[in-house]
Amino acid sequence: MKALFFLMVVFAGIFYLLRYLRQREIDAFLDTDMVDFQSFSLEQRKERESNPLMTRAEAYAALNPNVISLKTDTNDSEAIPAYVPDPTLYRLKEKTFDEVTRNMLVQLSKVLPSDVTVLINVPLSEFVRSEKEESTRYKLANNRVAFLLCEVSDLSVVCGLQLYEADSSGQSADFVKSVFVDIGRPLLQFPLSADVSDFEIRDRLDPILLSRDKQECPKCGETMNIRKAVRGKNAGNVFWVCSHFPNCRGVVRA
């Protein structure tokens, strides 16, 4: 009986000893793991602080909380957004477009009525089609008109404006001219200069803009065309003139 009791005590001692040793091993592991984790977390924090993209992301998120939100867990793939605005990469120019284009757009804004808009640098293929060979369609796609005036309501073509350099000519310019002749739309040419005034543009553009409206001759009822007087006391003024002029003397001040 004493031997059995002694054996039970020995087994109990061995059990508690193993349990004690196991607990010490677990505590040592946890202590080591926490130290490594804290070290790793500190390294992550340093890396995060030294990461320019993350710095910009945090700054942008602080200013735009409704646009993006950054999670504090750096292991999350969504912590850094796909794109963060970088003012060091892209900045607005002080002035839009080149000087010549900008001047033309500004002057046109003074001249054009509210029902006419302007498109810039438009390929001919956007408003002209050809039933001829592929090469012709290729030429349409690779030749452009500098400014295309269109009706606001349906973007139907009113006329084109092209810029040219003095003493220069080329097949491209001739091709654009021929296309506008074929489609029955005026093509006005202005010098490649930033000094073109709104008065010069208005002087040449007004007859075209006024001719969009149809007018009947008050004398014979036929259609009337826009004409500009070049001589006399009315030189420079624009009139509706009967299409049968001079047989019909119907003239109306535009």
C-alpha positions as CSV (number, residue, x, y, z in Angstrom):
1,M,0.0,0.0,0.0
2,K,2.9,2.3,0.9
3,A,4.6,1.4,-2.4
4,L,1.4,2.4,-4.4
5,F,1.2,5.8,-2.6
6,F,4.9,6.4,-3.2
7,L,4.4,5.6,-6.9
8,M,1.4,8.0,-7.2
9,V,3.5,10.8,-5.5
10,V,6.3,10.2,-8.0
11,F,4.0,10.4,-11.0
12,A,2.3,13.5,-9.6
13,G,5.7,15.2,-9.1
14,I,6.8,14.3,-12.7
15,F,3.4,15.7,-14.1
16,Y,3.7,19.0,-12.2
17,L,7.4,19.2,-13.2
18,L,6.6,18.7,-16.9
19,R,3.7,21.2,-16.7
20,Y,6.0,23.7,-15.0
21,L,8.7,23.3,-17.7
22,R,6.1,23.6,-20.5
23,Q,4.7,26.8,-19.0
24,R,8.1,28.3,-18.8
25,E,8.7,27.4,-22.5
26,I,5.5,29.0,-23.5
27,D,6.2,32.2,-21.5
28,A,9.7,32.4,-23.0
29,F,8.3,32.0,-26.5
30,L,5.6,34.6,-26.0
31,D,8.2,37.1,-24.6
32,T,10.5,36.5,-27.5
33,D,7.6,36.7,-30.0
34,M,6.3,40.0,-28.6
35,V,9.8,41.5,-28.7
36,D,10.1,40.5,-32.4
37,F,6.7,41.8,-33.1
38,Q,7.3,45.1,-31.5
39,S,10.6,45.4,-33.3
40,F,8.9,44.5,-36.6
41,S,6.1,47.0,-35.9
42,L,8.7,49.7,-35.2
43,E,10.4,48.9,-38.5
44,Q,7.1,49.1,-40.3
45,R,6.4,52.5,-38.7
46,K,9.8,53.8,-39.7
47,E,9.3,52.5,-43.2
48,R,5.8,54.0,-43.4
49,E,7.1,57.4,-42.2
50,S,10.0,57.3,-44.8
51,N,7.6,56.2,-47.6
52,P,6.8,59.4,-49.7
53,L,3.7,57.8,-51.3
54,M,2.3,56.9,-47.9
55,T,3.0,60.3,-46.5
56,R,1.2,61.9,-49.5
57,A,-1.7,59.4,-49.1
58,E,-2.1,60.3,-45.4
59,A,-1.9,64.0,-46.2
60,Y,-4.5,63.7,-49.0
61,A,-6.8,61.5,-46.9
62,A,-6.7,64.1,-44.1
63,L,-7.7,66.9,-46.5
64,N,-10.2,64.8,-48.4
65,P,-11.9,62.4,-45.9
66,N,-14.9,61.9,-48.2
67,V,-12.7,60.8,-51.1
68,I,-10.4,58.1,-49.6
69,S,-9.8,56.7,-46.1
70,L,-6.6,55.0,-45.0
71,K,-6.6,51.9,-42.7
72,T,-4.2,51.8,-39.9
73,D,-3.3,48.2,-40.6
74,T,-0.3,48.5,-42.9
75,N,-0.7,44.8,-43.8
76,D,-4.0,45.6,-45.6
77,S,-3.6,46.0,-49.3
78,E,-6.2,48.9,-49.2
79,A,-4.1,50.9,-46.8
80,I,-2.5,52.8,-49.7
81,P,-5.0,53.9,-52.4
82,A,-4.4,53.0,-56.1
83,Y,-3.6,56.7,-57.0
84,V,-2.6,59.6,-54.8
85,P,-2.4,63.1,-56.4
86,D,1.2,64.2,-56.6
87,P,1.6,67.9,-57.1
88,T,5.3,67.4,-57.9
89,L,4.5,65.4,-61.0
90,Y,1.7,67.4,-62.7
91,R,0.9,71.1,-62.4
92,L,-1.5,73.4,-64.2
93,K,0.2,75.6,-66.8
94,E,0.1,79.3,-66.2
95,K,-1.7,79.7,-69.5
96,T,-3.7,77.2,-71.5
97,F,-2.8,76.4,-75.2
98,D,-0.2,78.1,-77.2
99,E,-0.3,81.9,-77.7
100,V,-1.8,81.8,-81.2
101,T,-4.6,79.3,-80.3
102,R,-5.4,81.1,-77.1
103,N,-5.7,84.4,-78.9
104,M,-8.1,83.0,-81.5
105,L,-10.3,81.3,-78.9
106,V,-10.5,84.5,-76.9
107,Q,-11.4,86.6,-79.9
108,L,-13.9,84.1,-81.2
109,S,-15.6,84.2,-77.8
110,K,-16.2,87.9,-78.4
111,V,-17.7,87.3,-81.9
112,L,-19.6,84.1,-81.9
113,P,-23.3,84.1,-81.0
114,S,-24.6,81.9,-78.2
115,D,-25.9,79.3,-80.7
116,V,-22.5,78.7,-82.3
117,T,-19.6,76.9,-80.6
118,V,-16.0,76.3,-81.7
119,L,-14.0,73.0,-81.7
120,I,-10.3,73.0,-82.2
121,N,-7.9,70.9,-84.1
122,V,-10.6,68.6,-85.6
123,P,-9.7,65.8,-88.0
124,L,-11.6,66.1,-91.3
125,S,-12.8,62.5,-90.9
126,E,-15.0,63.7,-87.9
127,F,-17.4,65.6,-90.2
128,V,-16.5,64.5,-93.8
129,R,-17.0,61.1,-95.3
130,S,-15.7,59.6,-98.6
131,E,-16.8,56.8,-100.7
132,K,-13.5,56.6,-102.5
133,E,-10.5,54.4,-101.9
134,E,-9.0,53.8,-98.5
135,S,-6.2,56.4,-99.1
136,T,-8.7,59.2,-99.3
137,R,-10.2,58.2,-96.0
138,Y,-6.7,58.1,-94.6
139,K,-6.1,61.6,-95.8
140,L,-9.3,62.8,-94.1
141,A,-8.2,61.3,-90.8
142,N,-4.7,62.8,-91.0
143,N,-5.6,66.4,-92.0
144,R,-7.2,68.8,-89.5
145,V,-8.9,72.1,-89.5
146,A,-7.6,74.4,-86.7
147,F,-11.1,75.8,-85.7
148,L,-14.4,74.3,-86.6
149,L,-17.5,76.4,-86.0
150,C,-20.7,74.4,-85.3
151,E,-24.3,74.9,-84.4
152,V,-24.7,74.3,-80.7
153,S,-28.0,72.4,-81.2
154,D,-26.6,69.5,-83.3
155,L,-22.9,70.4,-84.0
156,S,-23.7,70.8,-87.7
157,V,-20.8,72.5,-89.5
158,V,-21.0,76.3,-90.1
159,C,-17.5,77.0,-91.4
160,G,-13.8,76.4,-90.7
161,L,-11.0,78.6,-89.8
162,Q,-7.4,77.8,-90.8
163,L,-4.1,79.4,-89.8
164,Y,-1.3,79.9,-92.3
165,E,2.2,81.2,-92.3
166,A,3.3,83.9,-94.8
167,D,4.9,82.6,-97.9
168,S,4.0,79.0,-97.1
169,S,1.9,76.5,-99.0
170,G,1.6,72.8,-99.1
171,Q,-0.5,69.8,-100.2
172,S,-2.1,69.5,-96.8
173,A,-3.4,73.1,-97.0
174,D,-4.7,72.6,-100.5
175,F,-6.4,69.4,-99.6
176,V,-8.3,71.0,-96.7
177,K,-9.4,73.8,-99.0
178,S,-10.7,71.4,-101.6
179,V,-12.6,69.4,-99.0
180,F,-14.4,72.5,-97.7
181,V,-15.2,73.5,-101.3
182,D,-16.7,70.0,-101.9
183,I,-18.8,70.0,-98.8
184,G,-20.1,73.5,-99.5
185,R,-18.8,75.2,-96.3
186,P,-16.6,78.3,-96.1
187,L,-13.0,78.1,-95.0
188,L,-11.6,81.3,-93.7
189,Q,-7.8,81.7,-93.4
190,F,-6.0,83.8,-90.9
191,P,-2.3,84.5,-90.4
192,L,-0.5,82.3,-87.9
193,S,-0.2,85.2,-85.4
194,A,-1.3,86.1,-81.9
195,D,-2.3,89.6,-83.1
196,V,-5.5,88.7,-85.0
197,S,-8.2,91.0,-83.6
198,D,-11.8,90.4,-83.0
199,F,-12.7,93.2,-85.5
200,E,-10.8,91.3,-88.2
201,I,-12.6,88.0,-87.4
202,R,-16.0,89.7,-87.1
203,D,-15.5,91.4,-90.4
204,R,-15.1,88.1,-92.2
205,L,-17.3,85.9,-90.1
206,D,-20.4,88.0,-89.8
207,P,-21.6,87.4,-93.4
208,I,-21.3,83.7,-92.8
209,L,-23.1,83.7,-89.5
210,L,-25.9,85.9,-90.8
211,S,-26.4,83.7,-93.9
212,R,-27.5,80.9,-91.7
213,D,-30.9,82.5,-91.5
214,K,-33.1,82.4,-94.6
215,Q,-34.5,85.6,-95.9
216,E,-37.0,86.1,-98.7
217,C,-36.8,89.1,-101.0
218,P,-39.5,91.6,-100.1
219,K,-39.9,92.5,-103.8
220,C,-40.0,89.1,-105.7
221,G,-40.1,86.5,-102.9
222,E,-36.9,84.7,-104.0
223,T,-34.2,83.8,-101.6
224,M,-31.6,86.4,-100.5
225,N,-27.9,86.1,-100.0
226,I,-25.6,88.0,-97.6
227,R,-23.3,90.5,-99.3
228,K,-20.9,93.1,-98.0
229,A,-20.6,96.5,-99.6
230,V,-17.0,97.2,-100.7
231,R,-17.4,100.7,-102.1
232,G,-19.4,103.9,-101.5
233,K,-20.9,105.3,-98.3
234,N,-22.0,101.8,-97.1
235,A,-18.6,100.2,-97.6
236,G,-18.1,97.5,-95.0
237,N,-21.8,97.1,-94.2
238,V,-23.6,93.8,-94.7
239,F,-26.9,93.5,-96.6
240,W,-29.3,90.8,-97.7
241,V,-29.3,91.0,-101.5
242,C,-31.8,89.2,-103.8
243,S,-30.3,86.2,-105.5
244,H,-31.6,87.6,-108.8
245,F,-29.7,90.9,-108.4
246,P,-29.3,93.1,-110.4
247,N,-32.5,92.1,-112.2
248,C,-34.2,92.4,-108.9
249,R,-33.2,95.3,-106.7
250,G,-34.4,93.8,-103.4
251,V,-31.9,94.8,-100.7
252,V,-32.3,94.7,-96.9
253,R,-29.9,95.9,-94.3
254,A,-28.7,92.9,-92.2
